[in-house]
Amino acid sequence: MTEWRPETAPAQLINHAARLFALLHDSRLRALGITASQIPVLGTLADGSALTQKELATRSSAGQPAMAELLGRMQRDGLIQRTPHPHDRRSSLVALTERAMSLLPEARTVLSQGHADALTGFDDSEIQLLAALLTRLIANLEQAVSSAGDSRTGSTPMEEPNSA
């Protein structure tokens, strides 16, 4: 194994790219009143489904406290609504509001433009290869995290509103 060098380490490069995507998306989504951190919830619930906070946390690989905070902000901003769970009095179901649903088409456009900007100069085969390599990397990491005993595994990649 070669010496670890941050400027060429895949983990560092992926982290840097993810932070830049978040900054780009946040700056462009701000006009809609949503943030990049809300995209996994918006994408997961875009089909009109209602899920528990725990299910949302699992699907987005987020911890329960972080998801609780995110959902609190989204409820404050009128993006989600909570209803009592019909079979579990201790939990509630989270669904998107009509306001959030009305924002999804424009959010999809914003996110698509951000991806197009980021992938400028890549041809289709490079984009497919990048996606395939990242998918393999995620599977490897989920297995490693699962083996380490973290309960937030088994998730799907962060979904965007147009992928739900």
C-alpha positions as CSV (number, residue, x, y, z in Angstrom):
1,M,0.0,0.0,0.0
2,T,1.3,3.4,-0.9
3,E,1.8,6.3,1.5
4,W,-1.4,8.2,2.3
5,R,-1.5,11.6,0.6
6,P,-4.6,13.8,1.2
7,E,-4.4,15.5,-2.1
8,T,-4.8,12.2,-4.0
9,A,-6.8,10.1,-1.4
10,P,-10.2,9.1,-2.8
11,A,-11.9,9.7,0.5
12,Q,-10.6,13.3,0.7
13,L,-11.5,14.0,-3.0
14,I,-15.0,12.5,-2.6
15,N,-15.5,14.5,0.6
16,H,-14.3,17.7,-1.1
17,A,-16.6,17.1,-4.1
18,A,-19.6,16.4,-1.8
19,R,-19.0,19.6,0.1
20,L,-18.8,21.6,-3.1
21,F,-22.0,19.9,-4.4
22,A,-23.7,20.9,-1.1
23,L,-22.4,24.5,-1.4
24,L,-23.5,24.8,-5.1
25,H,-26.9,23.2,-4.4
26,D,-27.5,25.3,-1.2
27,S,-26.7,28.5,-3.1
28,R,-29.1,27.7,-5.9
29,L,-31.9,26.1,-3.8
30,R,-31.9,29.0,-1.3
31,A,-34.3,30.9,-3.6
32,L,-36.8,28.1,-3.1
33,G,-36.4,28.0,0.6
34,I,-34.8,24.6,0.8
35,T,-31.3,23.3,1.4
36,A,-29.1,20.5,0.1
37,S,-29.4,18.7,3.5
38,Q,-33.1,18.4,2.9
39,I,-32.8,16.7,-0.4
40,P,-32.7,13.1,0.9
41,V,-36.0,13.7,2.8
42,L,-37.6,15.5,-0.1
43,G,-36.5,12.7,-2.5
44,T,-37.6,9.9,-0.3
45,L,-41.1,11.4,0.3
46,A,-41.6,12.8,-3.2
47,D,-43.8,9.9,-4.2
48,G,-46.3,11.0,-1.6
49,S,-45.3,8.3,1.0
50,A,-45.2,8.9,4.7
51,L,-42.4,7.4,6.8
52,T,-41.3,7.5,10.4
53,Q,-38.3,9.6,11.5
54,K,-36.4,6.3,12.1
55,E,-37.1,5.1,8.5
56,L,-36.0,8.5,7.1
57,A,-32.8,8.4,9.2
58,T,-32.0,4.9,8.0
59,R,-32.6,5.6,4.3
60,S,-30.4,8.7,4.4
61,S,-27.7,7.2,6.6
62,A,-28.3,9.9,9.2
63,G,-28.3,9.6,12.9
64,Q,-31.6,10.0,14.8
65,P,-30.6,13.2,16.5
66,A,-29.5,14.8,13.2
67,M,-32.7,13.7,11.4
68,A,-34.8,15.0,14.3
69,E,-33.2,18.4,14.0
70,L,-33.6,18.4,10.2
71,L,-37.2,17.4,10.4
72,G,-37.9,20.1,13.0
73,R,-36.5,22.8,10.7
74,M,-38.5,21.4,7.7
75,Q,-41.7,21.4,9.8
76,R,-41.0,25.0,10.9
77,D,-40.5,25.9,7.3
78,G,-43.7,24.3,6.2
79,L,-42.1,21.5,4.1
80,I,-43.3,18.5,6.1
81,Q,-46.2,17.5,8.2
82,R,-46.4,14.9,11.0
83,T,-49.4,12.7,11.7
84,P,-49.8,10.1,14.4
85,H,-48.6,6.6,13.4
86,P,-51.7,4.4,13.2
87,H,-50.1,1.4,14.9
88,D,-47.4,3.0,17.1
89,R,-48.5,5.8,19.5
90,R,-44.8,6.6,20.2
91,S,-44.0,7.7,16.7
92,S,-45.4,9.8,13.9
93,L,-45.4,9.6,10.1
94,V,-43.7,12.3,8.2
95,A,-45.0,13.4,4.8
96,L,-44.3,16.4,2.5
97,T,-46.7,19.3,2.5
98,E,-48.4,20.6,-0.6
99,R,-45.9,23.5,-0.5
100,A,-42.9,21.1,-0.6
101,M,-44.5,19.1,-3.4
102,S,-45.0,22.2,-5.4
103,L,-41.3,23.1,-5.0
104,L,-40.1,19.7,-6.3
105,P,-40.2,20.4,-10.1
106,E,-38.0,23.5,-9.7
107,A,-35.7,21.8,-7.2
108,R,-35.2,19.0,-9.8
109,T,-34.2,21.5,-12.4
110,V,-31.8,23.2,-10.0
111,L,-30.2,20.0,-9.1
112,S,-30.0,18.8,-12.7
113,Q,-28.3,22.0,-13.6
114,G,-25.8,21.6,-10.8
115,H,-25.0,18.1,-11.9
116,A,-24.6,19.2,-15.5
117,D,-22.2,22.0,-14.4
118,A,-20.2,19.6,-12.3
119,L,-19.9,17.0,-15.1
120,T,-18.9,19.5,-17.8
121,G,-16.3,17.9,-20.0
122,F,-17.3,14.3,-19.1
123,D,-18.6,12.1,-21.8
124,D,-21.4,9.7,-21.2
125,S,-19.1,6.7,-20.7
126,E,-17.1,8.6,-18.1
127,I,-20.2,9.6,-16.2
128,Q,-21.4,5.9,-16.3
129,L,-18.0,4.7,-15.1
130,L,-17.9,7.3,-12.3
131,A,-21.3,6.3,-11.1
132,A,-20.4,2.6,-11.2
133,L,-17.2,3.1,-9.3
134,L,-18.9,5.2,-6.7
135,T,-21.7,2.7,-6.3
136,R,-19.1,0.0,-5.7
137,L,-17.3,2.2,-3.2
138,I,-20.5,2.8,-1.3
139,A,-21.3,-0.9,-1.2
140,N,-17.7,-1.5,0.2
141,L,-18.1,1.2,2.8
142,E,-21.6,0.0,3.8
143,Q,-20.2,-3.5,4.4
144,A,-17.2,-2.1,6.3
145,V,-19.5,0.1,8.5
146,S,-21.9,-2.8,9.0
147,S,-19.0,-5.0,10.1
148,A,-17.9,-2.3,12.5
149,G,-21.3,-2.4,14.1
150,D,-22.9,0.9,13.0
151,S,-26.7,0.8,12.8
152,R,-27.0,3.3,9.9
153,T,-26.1,0.9,7.1
154,G,-28.4,-0.7,4.6
155,S,-29.3,2.6,3.1
156,T,-29.6,3.7,-0.5
157,P,-27.5,6.5,-1.9
158,M,-28.9,9.9,-1.1
159,E,-31.8,10.4,-3.3
160,E,-32.8,13.6,-5.0
161,P,-36.4,14.6,-5.7
162,N,-36.2,13.4,-9.3
163,S,-34.9,9.9,-8.4
164,A,-37.8,9.0,-6.0
